[in-house]
């Protein structure tokens, strides 16, 4: 989630951003264009090697803020800790609220 937050910060300042560059999953590149358009490329380097690029229509000026709000909501409910409760058995636990 931290990487998505960094990507949103870059996009919010008008810079390109890449998300999920783990090497195990498809990566996404977001490139702002003129007139608030956004070009999104998805690259599946780990499996097929295919890249698909899609130009999106003009985004709302509030899009980045809306994405940040959604990220905040996800963080509120997303489990913070994985605990091995018995061999090969795991349980997700949420952090206690401050």
C-alpha positions as CSV (number, residue, x, y, z in Angstrom):
1,X,0.0,0.0,0.0
2,X,3.0,2.3,0.6
3,X,4.0,1.9,-3.1
4,X,0.5,3.0,-4.2
5,X,0.6,6.0,-1.9
6,X,4.0,6.9,-3.5
7,X,2.5,6.5,-6.9
8,X,-0.4,8.8,-6.0
9,X,2.0,11.4,-4.7
10,X,3.8,11.3,-8.0
11,X,0.6,11.5,-10.0
12,X,-0.7,14.3,-7.8
13,X,2.4,16.4,-8.7
14,X,2.0,15.6,-12.5
15,X,4.8,13.0,-12.7
16,X,4.7,9.5,-14.1
17,X,4.4,6.6,-11.6
18,X,5.0,2.9,-11.6
19,X,3.2,0.5,-9.3
20,X,3.8,-3.1,-8.4
21,X,7.3,-3.6,-9.7
22,X,7.9,-6.8,-7.7
23,X,8.9,-8.9,-10.7
24,X,6.2,-11.5,-9.8
25,X,3.1,-9.6,-10.9
26,X,2.2,-7.4,-13.8
27,X,3.5,-3.8,-13.2
28,X,1.5,-0.7,-14.0
29,X,2.8,2.6,-15.4
30,X,0.8,5.7,-15.2
31,X,1.8,8.6,-17.4
32,X,0.0,11.9,-17.2
33,X,-0.6,13.5,-20.7
34,X,-1.7,17.0,-21.7
35,X,-5.3,18.0,-20.8
36,X,-5.4,15.8,-17.7
37,X,-5.4,12.6,-19.8
38,X,-3.7,9.5,-18.3
39,X,-1.9,6.8,-20.2
40,X,-1.9,3.5,-18.4
41,X,0.5,0.6,-19.4
42,X,0.3,-2.9,-17.9
43,X,3.4,-5.0,-18.4
44,X,3.4,-8.7,-17.7
45,X,7.2,-9.2,-17.7
46,X,7.2,-12.3,-15.4
47,X,4.9,-14.5,-17.6
48,X,4.0,-13.4,-21.1
49,X,6.2,-10.4,-21.6
50,X,3.2,-8.5,-23.1
51,X,2.6,-4.8,-22.5
52,X,-0.8,-3.2,-23.0
53,X,-1.2,0.6,-23.1
54,X,-4.5,2.3,-22.8
55,X,-5.1,6.0,-23.0
56,X,-7.8,7.2,-20.6
57,X,-10.1,10.2,-21.0
58,X,-9.5,13.3,-19.0
59,X,-9.5,12.5,-15.3
60,X,-11.4,14.5,-12.7
61,X,-9.2,17.0,-10.9
62,X,-10.3,15.2,-7.7
63,X,-9.2,11.7,-8.9
64,X,-6.0,11.6,-6.9
65,X,-7.7,12.8,-3.8
66,X,-10.5,10.2,-4.3
67,X,-7.8,7.5,-4.6
68,X,-6.1,8.6,-1.4
69,X,-9.5,8.5,0.4
70,X,-10.0,4.9,-0.9
71,X,-6.5,4.0,0.3
72,X,-7.2,5.3,3.7
73,X,-10.4,3.2,3.9
74,X,-8.5,0.1,2.8
75,X,-5.9,0.7,5.5
76,X,-8.6,1.0,8.1
77,X,-9.9,-2.6,7.5
78,X,-6.8,-4.4,6.0
79,X,-5.1,-6.9,8.4
80,X,-1.8,-5.6,9.7
81,X,-0.2,-8.8,10.9
82,X,0.0,-12.4,9.8
83,X,0.4,-14.9,12.7
84,X,1.2,-18.6,12.3
85,X,-1.3,-20.2,14.6
86,X,-0.1,-23.8,13.9
87,X,2.2,-25.4,11.3
88,X,1.2,-24.0,7.9
89,X,-1.9,-22.3,9.3
90,X,-2.0,-18.5,9.2
91,X,-4.4,-15.9,10.6
92,X,-4.6,-12.3,9.6
93,X,-5.0,-9.9,12.5
94,X,-5.8,-6.2,12.4
95,X,-3.7,-3.8,14.4
96,X,-5.5,-2.3,17.4
97,X,-6.9,1.1,16.7
98,X,-5.0,4.0,18.4
